[in-house]
Structure formats: structure tokens, C-alpha cells
Amino acid sequence: MIVNYARHVAEAEYTVELIRSGGGVAEAIRADITAEDGVSALMDRAAQTFDAPIGILVNNATGPQPMLAIEDSTWDTYLDQLLFFVKAPLLLTRSVLPAMKERRAGSIVNIGSEVVQLGNPNYASYVAAKSAMIGMTRSWANELAPHGIRVNLVAPGWIPRDGIFVPSMEAYRSKVPMKTMGDPDDIAQAVAFLASGDAKFITGQCLAVNGGNTFGI
């Protein structure tokens, strides 16, 4: 398994160790996947590290997500979000498709967000980019299904990081039907299911993983 990262090497190595401790094989590779040369370098390193084609791709790149009023937003504000949630998935998907098509098998899982349905105020650039991922997922699913390649999307709710608590967290939790916050394993299990053979007849779907806070689109 390849764990890509841009800046946070400690977090990437921690993820690698989690995978290895569970019996998996993993390596962390640094690359800017919002640029074509960065993706090319990543794929070259992956080919040198693992003697096997990529059969599963999880698109989860992200960057700063500023909360801005419409009056304070610019077109570049929106482009910054599209860079991570549309361009990066496109570049990575293009790079793995030849091998997937040759094998007539593959699974692509995009990571979306519940904000598409919630429509959080002052967050429109992020919401717009995540909305684009849903349409992209479904179009790719239809295009790639004849090649044996499945494309789905997982839409998480608010998943707190360790040691993080803010007053708004309790307000959020009170509105979730299950009255609890999710954790990273909840998202990982959903992604693993959609990537696995157990989901071999599932494609083009948006799976909400948020305790019932929203429903799949």
C-alpha cells in the first residue's frame, strides 16, 4: 500500500506503521498530487517499490479549508478547493486507469463530505468542490463500469482528531441521530468495504458515514 503525503511526514509514517502492525505492507511516498509531474513521480516510485499494478485508489487529498463569507471569497478561493477535490483525483485516476483497464478490474473510492447536503454557511468553496466530486464519481462510474472498474464515494461526517474538542462539537453531536461522533476507523471500514470484492456489484454510490446526520445522495 502506498501512503501519499505532501508535508506531514510523521502522520504518514504513523499510518504506515498502523498498516504494518495489522499485517499489511506499506510505504509512505511524498509527492504533490495536484501537479502532473508530482503524480508522475509518485507512480514511478510506486512502480519501483511494489512489483504489482495499482488495483485500488482512494482519493483523499485535501488542503486548507477557510471559512469565508461570499463577499470575502474570490474565484481563486474556489479554485484552491477544486485543485484538491477535482484536479488531484483526476490526475491520479488517469495514472492508474491503463493497468486497471488491462486487468479489467479496479476500485476507486473518492472521499467526499456531508457538507454537500448540509450546505454549511461561509463554506461555499469547499461545499462546491465536494459537490463536484459526487457528479464526477457518478460519471466515472458509468464510463468505467464496462471495463470492470468501480467508482464510489464515502461522505464522512465530522470526525474529530485525537485530543481535539471545541464547544461546537457538542452542538454537532446533539443533532446526530446516533448522538455520538465518529472516528477514523468508521471511515476506513466503509472505504475498505467499497474497495473490496464484497462490493463487486456496487458502483456510482455515495455512502454517508455520519451516524444518520444525512442520507446518501
C-alpha angles and dihedrals in degrees: 000000000000118000108197122201138169106199115345103081095165092057092046092051090047090054090049091052091050090054093047093047088057092054097264131127117236144160130190114229123186117220141141101240093185088074128065094227090050092054091046090052091048092052092047090053091046091053090050093048101042125037094212138078120256110261100171128044124186113192107206106138115144142165139183113334107200121194106227136166116240090253090056095047127094133190088260088058088062095041090055090061095043088054091067102031102039111015098044094048089047094051093046094045092050089052095054099039099084093060093041092050092048090052092039089225138092145121127222120190120189121199111226131164142242088239088087089072098032095051094209112211120245088019101086098127091057093042092050093051093047089049089054089056091061094054091043091050093054095045091049090047092056093044096047101037093088087058093055093253120132125205123193139158133225115206110199127197122223107315110190120216121234113285094009119125129156129171092251089062091070091047090051093047092051090061096049110098092224090050094224140093122246126236133217092264090063090059094041092053092051091049092047091052095050091046093050134084088253086076095046092130096045122093138143092028132139111212115197112211103185112106093269095305088134135358130241113278 
